[in-house]
Amino acid sequence: MYSQRGALLRADREWLKAKIRPEFVVLLVIAFISFWIRIVIPWSNVFQNGKVMLGGNDPYYHMRLTEVTIHNFPHRMWFDPMTNFPHGSVLYWGPIHDQIVAFLALIAGFGSPDTHTVYAVGAIIPAVLGILLLIPVYVIARELWGIKAALFASLIIAVLPGQILSRTILGFADHHANEIFFSTLTIMFLVLAIKERRIEFSLRSRSFLYLIGASISYAVYQLSWIGALMFALLISIFILVQAVVDHLRGKRIGHICMCSLIFLLPLLLVLPICDFKSFSYLYYSIITVAALLLATILGPLLLSLSRLMDKLQKRTEHSLTLYYPIVLVAVGIIVLFIMSNFVPSLFSTIKSAFTILTKSTVGELTIAEATPIFFPRGKFTLDMVNGNFGMAFYLSLVGLVLLFLRIIKKWKAEEMLILVWSIVIFDAMYQQNRFAYYYAVNVALLTGLALSYLVDRMGMEELSKKYVQSVHSFKIFHEPFVKILKEIKPLNLVFLVFVIVIVLIYPWPGILPASVASAKGVGGPPPGWVESLDWMKTHTPDPGVDYYEIYDPDNFTYPPEAYGVMSWWDYGHWILAIGHRMPNANPFQQGIGGGPDHKPGASTFFTATQEQKANQIADELGVRYVVSDAEMATGKFYAMTAWALDLEGWVTYAQYGIMGHPVNFPVLSEKYHSSMIARLHLYDGVSLSHYRLVHESPGYYVFYQVADMNTGNVYRGVQSFSGYTDAEKFYNMIKPFYVDTSTNMVAFDPLPPVSYVKVFEYVKGARIIGSAPEGENVTLSITIFTPARTFTYMQTTVSDGHYEFVVPYSTQGPEEDSTLYDIGPLGPYEIRFGDEVVRVDVSEEAVLNGETIVVG
């Protein structure tokens, strides 16, 4: 019995030696750091008050898609009538992320998950994928440059802040984590396959299994995001370049060309969801199929041409090697010529696809993630680079040079793949900073190479070799570590620690502190939005479209009771997913309007300076509710004017007497204060005929401008208050300006106290008509009560013997099937002219149906 136990222990030790290398302990520590940053730190911010607070906008729409998928499993909708009202939206997001979340939620919820379970599963998956990203990063670096580079690269990818962290952290329930993980996994399998130098089509062949792994990984990637064709392009570029180089060098190119076959499975999986009527590269269309088909056959065509030229060379006994790239160029030119002349629509689409990353309009450049990373505001800056990568970016440039030198010295196909990958993704990031989350993987790998080279130059290369040798012969698990620690020189150890510390925290705060700070700042929509949309879900009429139903766009028509909710496009997904109401505009940049044609939409509605123009837009788009927030009235207003192509006249200059000297400061102009967003959010729509405030979120804010007299800089300031009285006192204190002589700071141009979110209802309005002496000023007014304050609704006109007002508020309260508002008057309207005072009651029915009330 004891001999059997001893044999088992020896077998266990042999398995441990083969499977669990000592450096994996370090990798586990790094994985724990990633887990701590991505899950532990933000946990309390994401799971709070019985809700799951998701980060950003798109995650909420993914949860919308996931909930629909659960109710129709495994089918996901491809047309959503509940966004971009009254047109609906054909979806271009890949289906597999929502199907994976739905599947796991069904398991977690025992077949019937509630909303909390669905959101929780969706919130956790991106963080898990972010942690697992260590695996392909580690394997790629280890296979190419050794264990040191692999551990350095793993540490960097675990702690990088910026885009990579924000998209792989708890609560960011989006498909971007799928993109990063599965695209990197695809490259990992390709590196492993290429290193085999030979591919045999047998399940016993490791290279063939690696290609299968790459194909499955890319298939998941392609079904996660239509833009995965970017990787099909870069892999095809690599195959083309490597095949040409190897052919010119007289080497076999079969194993390189066979890498094209990884696109066969994705091609087959895309066919069932492809729209064969469309040539758009933004959707799963003919372009997708054509691109994957070309990527699939590229390798076999290159291989066939290479073998054909080899045969011709043997027959003619003349060198035809140089003709290989010439023939390829000629074939490419012929194909482009045929396409441009015989299939111009396809050719035009392909050309457009290469400019998809270039945002040319002023409006598009207001999308934060779409700006160039080095020129986010039109001027060169490294702020975004430092925020995303810190010191690692500059070390990665060193790594890129080292990689290039390695390729020149000893051309290796797997390193050429990394070089092409890095160049293509760098170009994508250069055009749109959002691709920093892709390039983060390249930064980690190249930084790993640079740091490995650096510590080797400091005398640790020999220790690395001894470690590798001892790993294959150790008797106890920690033996290699102990052996190396005994031989390492104190100076080398100090240098190693110094390098790691510098990379992680320099320049301060460095990538590790920045990641921790970002993780602490994770959270969902502002409380005012959540509260207001929860209210809207239960206090406004059902729009008549089933939230969980899948509709056919060819057979769908909106019911008569359907309506839209007008807000800025940033908030469309929140309105739909939280409030279950149909936004007119959304983060797909649909429904924004404006542009050269001044199309009706959110931008033209909120920048309109006449109510009649806004009403025309609201009527055309079927608007019933308007939701505004403090950001729309302040920081986001510029984006509205940019999309509307109406950039002039919103700011003017006013002269203030500051410390005995006249100073000109920029202030918001009369044009701004006449805009719909200002009249609604700042002034409660007090003079508008067709908009009534029906709800506002708790708490109040005072926005103002601050001038630093020491530097001349002007920036926006804001103070928040729990009650309206305190907010009003502060507003009156700094109006029209306030000077802090101790700091030489001036507060000026304050805006009235506002709640963060306000909900207005667009109504026909009751028409009140009456008689008054000609030329008499006639004033209509009524006091409106909110849960925290009162304000006066007022209109004035000059009588021509008669007067007429259109009013939006009912004095008799809501009806059962109308808006159950918590804001309104407690008495009748008062109409004053001369010494006369006329009191008028208005019913809800009159307001909703536009009825006429005759006074006297």
N, C-alpha and C positions, 0 to 999 in steps of 0.2 A: 504493500500500500504506500509506504514511504517513498519507494523508488518511483512509483507512478506519479505521486505528488511532485517529486523532484523533476521528473520529466516534463510535467505540465508547467512547472515554474520556468524551466529552461525554455520551453516552447513559447510561453508568454513573453519572456524577455527577448527572444528572437523576433517575435511579432512587434514588440515595442521598438526594437532597434530598426526594424524595417519600415514601420508606419509612423512613429512619432519621433521625429528628429528634435534635438534639444532646442533649436532655434524657434520651434513652434511655440515654445513657452513665451518667448518674446512676442511672437505674433499674437498670441492670446491676450497678452497684456495690452498690446496696441488695439486689439479688437474691443477690449473692455473700455479703453479710453474713448473709442468711437461710440460704444454703447452708452457710456456716461454722458457724452456730449449730445447725442442724437435722441436719447430716450429718457434718461433719468432727469436731466436738468429741466427739459420743457414739460415734463409730465403734468405738473400741477397747473400749468397754464393751458394745456390742451383739454384736460379732463377737469372741469370745474362746474359746480352747481348742477350736477346731473346732466350736463351737456358736453358734447365733444366739439371744441372750438377749432375749426380748421383754419389753416393759414392761407391768405390770398383769396383769389376769386375763382380760378379754374377748379380747385379741389371741390368746391360746392357743386359745380356742374357735373363733375365725375360722380359725386354721390347721387345726384339726380339720375344719371344714366345707370348707376348701379342699382338703385331702387327699382327702376323700370325693368332692368334685366332680371332681378330677383322675381318680380311678378310675372315675367314671361320667359323664365330660364329655359334654355341658354341663350335665347335671342335678345339682341340689343337693338334699340331703335336706330334708324339711320335718317329719320326725319322727325324734327321736333317742332310741332305747331305752337308750343308754349313759350317760344322765345322769338325775338325779332318780329313781334306782332306788328301788323297783321299779315305777314308773309310767311312766317315759319322759317326754319333753317334746316338745310340739308347738311348733315354732319360729316366732317372730314377726320375726326379723331378715330384712331384705331380702336377696335372693339375689345382686344384681349385683356387690357387692364381692368376694365369694368367687369368682364366675365370672371376673371380671377378673383377679384374682390367679392363679387356676388357669390361665387362658389364657396369661398372660405367663410363668408358671412352666413350662408345657409348651413354650413357645418357648425359654426359657432352658435347659431341660433336654433339648432336642432330642427331645421327645415322651415322655421317661421321667425326669422330675425326681426327685432324691432329696429326703429331708426337709430337708437343709441348703439346697438350692436353693429349695424352696417357702418356707421360713421367711425366706430372704434377700430374695426378691421381696416377700413380705408386709411385711417390715420397712422396705423402701425406699419403697414407694408412698406412704404417708402423708406422708413428708418431702418428696417431690417435689410432691405436691399443696399442701403448705404453702408451698413456694417459689413455685409457680405462682399461688397466691392473690393475689400482687402484681398480676397482670394485671387481673382484674375490679375490684379495689380502685382501681387506678390509673385505669382507664377511667371508672368511675363518677364519681370525684372530678374528673377532667379535664373530662368532659362537663358537669358541673354547676357547678364552681367554678374551673376553670382548672388550669394546669400546676403552680403552686406548691402548691395544695391537694392535687393528685394525688401529688406527690413527698413531701410531708409525710405523707400518709395511707399511702403505700407504706412509708416508713421506719418508721412506728409499727407497722404490721401485721407487718413483718419482725422486729421486736425485742421485741414484747410477750411477757411471760412468762405464767405461770399456765396456765389451762385450754387456751388456744389453742395454746401451745407444746407442752404435754404430749401433745396429741392430733395434732399434725402434726410429730412428731419421729421420727427413725430409731428403729425398734424398736417403735413403738406401732401394731401391725398391726391396726387397728380400722377400722370404717366411718365414724368421726366426721370424718376428713379429707374423705371424700366429701361428707358433709353440708355442711360449711362451704364447700368449694370450689364445689359445684354449686348450692347455694342462692344464693351470691353471684353466680355466673355467670348464674343465672336473673334476678336483679335487674338485672344489667348489661345483658342483652339487652332487658329491658323498658324500662329507661331510654332505651336507644338507639332502640327502636321508638316510644316515646311522643314523643321529641324530633322525630321525623319529622312529627308532627302529622297524618299521613294514612296509611292503610294500604290498599294495593292488593294484591289476591290474585294476584300474579304473581311468578315467580322473578326477574324483573328489578327488582322493587321491594325496596329495602333494608329498608324497614319490615317487609315480609312475611318476608324472610330472618331478620331479628332475632327475629320471633315464632317462627319455626321453631327458631332457636337457643335461645330461652327454653324452648320446649316440650321439646326434647331434653334440655336441662340439668335441667329439673324432673323429667322422666321418670327420669333416672339417679338423681336425688335421692330420688324416691319409691320407687324400687326398692332404694335403699340403706337406707332407714329408714322404717318405717311412720308415724312421727311427722312426716313431711314435710307432712302435712295442716295443720300449723301454718302453713306458708307459703301453702298454698292458702287458708287462712282470712284471713291478713293481706293477701294480694293481692286477695281478694274484697272485704275491707273497703275497701281503697283504691279499687277499681273502683266500688263502691257510693257512697262519699263523693264521689269525683271526678265521677261521672256526675250525681249530684244537684246538686252545686255548678255544674257546667257547664250543666246544663239550666236552673237558676234564673238563670244569667247570660246565657242565650240563646245559648250556644255549642254547636257540634256535639260530640256525645259518641261518635261512631262509632269513632274510633281508640282511645278508652279502653275501650269495651265489647268490642271485638274481642280485647282482651288475654285475655279469658276463654278463648278458644279454645286457649290454650297447654295447657290441661288435657285436651284431647281425646286426644292421644297417650298420656299417662300412664294415662288411663282404659282405653284399649284394651290397653295392656301389662299392666295389673293384672288384667284379666279372667281370663287363663289360670291365675293363681296364687291366685285368690280362693276362699275357703271360703264358699260361699253358704248354708251351714247356720249360720253364726256371725254374731252381731250385736256381737261384741267389737271395740272400737276399738284393742285392743292387737295385733290380727292383721289380715292382709289379708282383709277380710270384707265383708259387705253394707254396713257403715258406710263402708268405704273407697270402694267403688263409688258409693254414694249421694252422698258428699261431693264426689268428683271430678265426678260428673254435675251436681250443683247448681252447682259452681264453673264448669263448662263452659258451662252454659246461662244463668248469671246475666247475663252481658254482653248476649247477644242479647235476653233478656227486658227488660232495662233499656232497650235501644235501641228495641225494638218499642213499649214503653209510652211512651217519649218521643215517638216519631214519631206514635203514635196520639193523644196529647194535643195535639201540634202541629196535627194535622188537625182535631181537635174544636175547637180554639181558633179556627182559621180559619173554621170553619162557624158557630160561635156568636158570633164577634166579641167574645168576652169572654176576659179573661186567665185561663188555667187553670194558669199556671206553678206556683203554690204548691201545687196539688193533687197534683203529682207525688210529693213525699216523703210526703204524707198517704196516697196510694193505696198506696205501697210499705209503709208501716207497717201499714196495714190488711191487706194481703196477708200480711205476715209473721205478724201475730196470728192470722189465719184458719188459716194453715198449721200453726202451733204448736198451735192448738186441735184441729185435725183429728188431728194426730199424737198428742197427749196422750190423746185419747179413743178413737181407733180403732187406733192402733199404739203402745200404751203402752210395750212393750219397746224399741222404737226410740227413743221420746222419752226414756226413762230412760237409755239408753245415751248419747244425745247430751248429756244433762245431766251424766252422769258424766265424759264426755270433757273438759268444761270444768273439772273438779276434779282431773284426772289429775296435775297438777303439785303439788297440795297433799298433803303427807305428814302424815296425821293421827295415826298410831299412834306410840307410843314406840319400837317396834322399827324402823319405817321411818325415823325421825329419826336412827338410828345409822348410816345410809348416808351417808357423808361428802358425796358429790356431790349428795345430795337435800335438803340443809339450805338454808334461805333465806340468801341471800348477806349480808344485813345482820343476820341473827339466827341465826348458826350454832349457838350454844349457848343460845338463848333470850333473849339480851341483845344490844342494838344494838352493833355494832362495824363499823369500816371496814377491819378487817384483811384480809378476803378481797378487798375491792375494791382495796385497795392492792397486794395480792399478785398480782392479775390484771392491773391496768392502771396502777398507779402514778399519776404526775401526769397521765397522759393521760385518766384518767376525769374529772377535774375540768375539764380543758380541753374535753372532749367535752360537758360540760354547758353550757359557754359556746357551743360549736358548735350545740348543740340550740336554745338561745335564738336564736342568729343565724339558724338555719334557719327557726324559727317566724316571726321578724320578716320574713324574706325572703318567706315565703308570704303573710303579711298584706299586705305592700307590693305584691307582684306574684305572684299565685297561679300557680305552675307545677306541672303535674301530676307531672312527674318528681321534683320536690322533695317534693311531698305523699307520693309513694310512699316516699321515704326516711324521712319523718317517721313514717308509719304503721308501717313496718318497724322503726324504732328503738323506738317505744313498745311494740309487741307483744313484741319480743325482750327489752326491759328488764323487762317484766312477768314473762316466763318466767324470767329470771335472778333476779328478786326472789324468786320462789317456790322455785326450785332453782338453786343456784350453778353446777351443771354447765353451764347455758346461757350462762355467761360466755364459753365458746369461740365461741358465736354472736355475742354482743354485742361481742366484740373487734373484729369487722369494723366495726360501727357506731361504736365508740369511735375506731377509726382514721380513718374518714371524717369524723366530726364534729370530731375533733382537727385534721385537715387543714384543714377549713373555718375553725376558730378561729385556727390559726397563720397561715394565709394572710391572714385579716382583720387580725391583729395586725401582721404585717410590712408590710402595705400602709399601715396607720395610721402606721408609722414612716418613711414616705417612700419605700417601694420599689414602690409601685403603678405609677408612671411607668416605672420600669425594666422592669417586667413587660410593659407594653405595647410598649416598644421591642424587647424580646426576641422577642415574638410577631411583630412586623413584620419583624425581621431574619431570622427563621427562613424566611420565604417568599421571601427574596431573597439568601440567602447563596451565596457562590461556593465557599468551602472549608468543610469540615465543622465546624471549631472556631470559625469566624468569629463567630457570635452570642455564644458564651461570652466570647471576647476583647473584643468590643465592650462587653458589659455590665460585665465586670471593670474596664475602663478608666473607666467612668462611675460605678461604685458608690462611694459615700462610705465612708471607713474606719469611721466611726461606725456606718453601716448594716451593714457587714460584721461588725463586732464584735458588734452586737446580734443578727444572724442566728445567728452561731456560739453566742452566749450562750443564745439561746432553745433551740437544738437540744440543747446540752449539758444545760441545766436539765431539759428533757423526758426525756432519756435517763438521767440519773443522780440526779435529785432526786425525793423525798427518798432519801438513800443507803440501800441500794445502787442504787436506781433500776431502770428496766425493763431496760436493756441488761446491766448486771452481774448482775441477777437471772436473766436468760435464760441467760447464760453459765454461771452456777452451776448452774442447773437442767439444762442440757445435760450438764455434767460429771457430774451425779448420776444420769444415766440408767442403768438396769440392769435385769436380769431378776429372777426369783424369788430369794430368799435361797439361797445354796449348799446349805444343809441340806435344803431342799425338793427341789432338783434331784437331789442325791445320793440322797435317800431314795426319790424316785419312779423314778429309774433303777433302783434296787435292786428296788423293787416290781414293775417291769415284767418283770424276769427271774427273780425269786425267789418269785413267788406264782402259783398256778394260773390258767390262762386262764379268764375268766368265761363263755366259750362263746358270745359274741356277736361277729360279725365287725365289726371296727373300720371297715372300708371299705365295708360293704354299706349300701344304701338299703333301709329296711324300710317296709312299709305298716302303719300303726297298727291298721287294722281286722283284719289277719290275723296280727299278731305276738304270739307268746307267748315268755316267757323259758324257756330250757332249764333243766333241773334243777340244773346246776352253776353257774348265775348267782348272783352275790352283789354286795353293795354295800360301799362304803368310806365309813365315817362320819367326817366332819371338819366344820369350820365352813364355812359356805357360801362364804366368800371364796375357798376353795382348790379348789372343785369342778372348775373348768376345768383347773387344773394337773393334778389327779389323772387326768382323762380324757385330756388331750392329751399329757402327758409320760409318765404311768404306764400309759396305755391300760387303766385300770380305771374302774369305774362308781361315781361318787360318789352318795351319798344326797341331798346338798344342793349347790346351785350358786349362782353369782352372778346367776342369774335370780330369786333369792330364793325358789327352790323347795326344799322339803325342810327348811325351817327349823323348822317346827312351832311349838308354843307358842300364844300368843294367848289369847283368852277361853276357847276350848274345850280348851286344853292339848293340842293335837294332837301326835302323836309326830313328832319331828324332831330336828335337831341341837341346838336350844336346850334342849329338855326333856331330851335325853340327857345333855348335858354339865353341866347344872345339877342333875341328879338327885343326891340325897344318900343314896340306897339302891341297892345294886347290883341288887336285884330289879327295881326300876322301870326302870333302864337296860336290863336284860336284856329286859324286855317290849317296849321300844321297838326294841331291836336285832332281836328275833325278828320283830316286825311289819314291819320295813323290810328284812329279809334281809341284815343286816349281817354281814360276816365279818372286816373289818379296821377298826381305828380309828386315824386318824392325828391326832396332836396336835402343837402347836408351842408355843414359849415365849410367843408373843403371845396365844394362846388362854387360857393360864393367867394372863395378866397384863392387858395393855391391852385385849384384845378381850372379856374376861370380862363387862364391863358390858353390852356389846351382847347377849351371850347371855341375861343376866338380863332385859334389856329386852324381847327378843322373847318370852321365856317368861312375861312379866308376873309376875316373881318378883324384885322389887327390894329387898326388905327383909332385913336380918339378915346380910348378907355382910361387913359391916365393923363393928367394935366399937372401943372405946377401951381402951388399956392405959397404966398409969402408969409412968413411968421417972424415976429419980433423975438429973437432968442438972445437973452443976455444983452439986450440993448442994441443988437445988430439984426438987420433984415436978412433972413435966410430963405431960399427957395427950396421947398421939398416936393417930391412927387406925391400926388394924391389921386385917389380915384375920382374920375370925372363925372359930370352930370349924365353923360351917356351911359356910364356904368350903372349909376343909380337908377337909370330908366330901363335897364335890362330886366328880362323876366326873372332871372335868378335872383337879382337884388330885390326886386319888388315882392317876390315870393318869400325868400328866406330871410331877408333882413327886415322887411316891412310887413310881413304877414299877409300880403295881398290886400292891404286895407282899402285900396281904391279900384281894385279889379272887379269886373262885373260877373265873371264866370268861374272864379276860383275861391274855394272856401277852405280854410284851415280846419282839418278834422282830427289831427293828432300831432303831438310833438313829444319828443323823448325827454326824460327828466334831465335836469342840469342845464347850466347856461354858460356861454363862452363870450368873451369880449376879445375881438381881434383888433389889432392896431399896428402901426408901423413904428419902428424904433430907429433913430438916427444916432450913431456914435460920433459925437462932435470931435473926438480925438483922431479918428481915422477917416471920417466921411462916409463910412459904410452905412447902408440902410437895409434893414431886414424886417421880417414880420414877427410880431409878438402876439402872445395869446395868454389869457388868464381864464381859468375855469372856476365855476362857483356852483355850489349845490342848490342855491336859491336865487330867485330873480332879483330880490331886493339888493343883495350884496353886489350882484353883477351890475345893476343899474347905478349904484353908488360909485363903483369903480369907473364905469363909463363916464359919468358926469365929472369925476375928478380929473380925468385926462383929456376931456373935451374942452376946447379944440386941440390943446396940446399941454404937455406937462414936462417940466424940466427938472431933472435930478442933478442939482449942482455938484453933488459930491462925486459923481461919476462922469459928468458931462454927457449924459444920455438924455435924449428927448423922445418922448412918446407923442405921436401925433396921428391924425386921420383915423380916429377910432370908429369902429362900426358898432351899431346898436347891439345890445346883448341878444344872443340867439341860442336856442336849443340846438343840439348837434344835428338832429334829424327832424324834418317836418314833412307831414303828409297832407297834401291838398287834394280836393276833389274838383274835377272839372265838370261843371253843370251848365245846363241851358240857362238857368236863372229865371227868377220871376220878374215879370215886367210890370212896374208900377207907374201908372200915369195919373196925372191930376192937373188942376188948373191953378194958376197964380198970375198976379199982375205982370204984364209984359215988362221985361227989363229987370225983374226982381231976381236977386241971387237966391237960389233954392239949395238948401243943404240937407242931405239925408245922412243920418248917423245911427249907430247902434253899438252898444257895449258888448264885446265878446269876452266870455269867461273861459279860461283854461284852468287846469288843476292847480296852476301855480301863479297865475297873473291875469290881468285884464288888458285889453287894448280896444281902441275905438275904430270900427269900420266906418268909412265916410266917403261920400261922393258929393260933388257940387256941380251945379249947372245954372245957366241963365235962362229964365222963362221967356218964351215968345208968346205968352198967353197960356201955354201949357208946359208941363215938364214931364220928363220920362227918366226913370232909372231902371236898370237891370241889376238885381241883387242876388247873391249866391246863398245867403243864410236863411234857413227856416227858423221861424220863431216858435214853432210848435213841436220841435224835437224830431228825432228820426222815426221812420216807419220800419216795420218788421223786415222787409226785403231790401231795404236801402242800407246805406252806411250807418253803422252804429257808432257815431262819432262821440267823442268825449269833450268836444269843444263847441261852444255855440252861445247864442244870446239867451238871457233870462227874461227879456221883455221885448216889446215891439220896436219896430223902426220908428224913428222920429224924423219928420220932415218939417223944416223950419224955413219960413220966408216972412219978412216983415215981423209982425207980432204974432203971426200964426204958427201953431205947432200942431201937426197932424200925426197921429200914431197909427201905424199899420202893422197888422199881423200877416205873416206869410206862411203858408203851409209847405210841408216837405214836397207834396205832390206838385205844387205850383213851381217850386224851384227845379225839380227834376224834369218837368214836362214843358217848362217855359211858358206857363200860363200868365195871362194878363190880369192885373188887379187895378180896378179903377177907384181912385180916391175921391170921395165927395161927389 
